[in-house]
Amino acid sequence: MKQLKKFCKRYWRFALPILIMILIWCFSAQNNTESDGISIPLATLLGLENGVLRKIAHFTIYLILGVSLVFAFKSLKPKQFPEFK
């Protein structure tokens, strides 16, 4: 039980990046018609071109993934490397 707590305490930060990767995979699995059904009404609502909205969405989702991965891996810093503080 103690080892499970130690494992969970150390690796729980990887849950968010994994969930974001699953979300990206689900969005990528959509065909053009399904994807347009989501993005065109949202683009119209926000007053943006559909292509611009898609670029912003791609940038944002990968930025969130990158930041979450940085925090996840930062939690695994080895103790013998003090410069990773």
Summary of the structure (lengths in Angstrom):
residues: 85
radius of gyration: 18.3
end to end distance: 29.2
largest distance: 53.7
contacts: 173
relative contact order: 0.12
helix: 82%
strand: 0%
